[in-house]
Amino acid sequence: MNWRLYRRLGLALLLLGAVYTQRDRIAFELGYAYANGDFHGWTLARDDAQAAIWLRRAADAGHARARYMLGLSHSRGWGVRQDDTEAERWFNLAAGQDYAPACYHLGWMYHKGEGVARDAARAQGLMARAADLGMADAVTALERFRREDAR
């Protein structure tokens, strides 16, 4: 028997398993790299369409930050058709995973009525959640909401 071959095959299977279990993280890293034009110090041509493709793969696999970034892409039309309904959907999924920036951004959408029906109570609830998760800007925004509501 060729034990070297079996060891190599075993190592290859372990590597494939590791890649498979980390596919959301790998897809996110590629999406982030294309969105920013940088992959851990390596310059890369910025490509919003490629970023959206990779972020979608990571988002579909449940990656909270990818879901948030895909929401931003749809909100701003970066590499995808601008679509507030899709943006809200992805922000909601990320907010459901307690991703503070998604709660914050979604809170602003509801506060301003951008792409969604204006809902002051929902806006405050989302902003309070972002603040509870440690986002300092959310504390400031929440104070602003309360001042505006007091008028």
Order of alpha helices (4+ residues) and beta strands (2+ residues): alpha-alpha-beta-beta-alpha-alpha-alpha-alpha-alpha-alpha
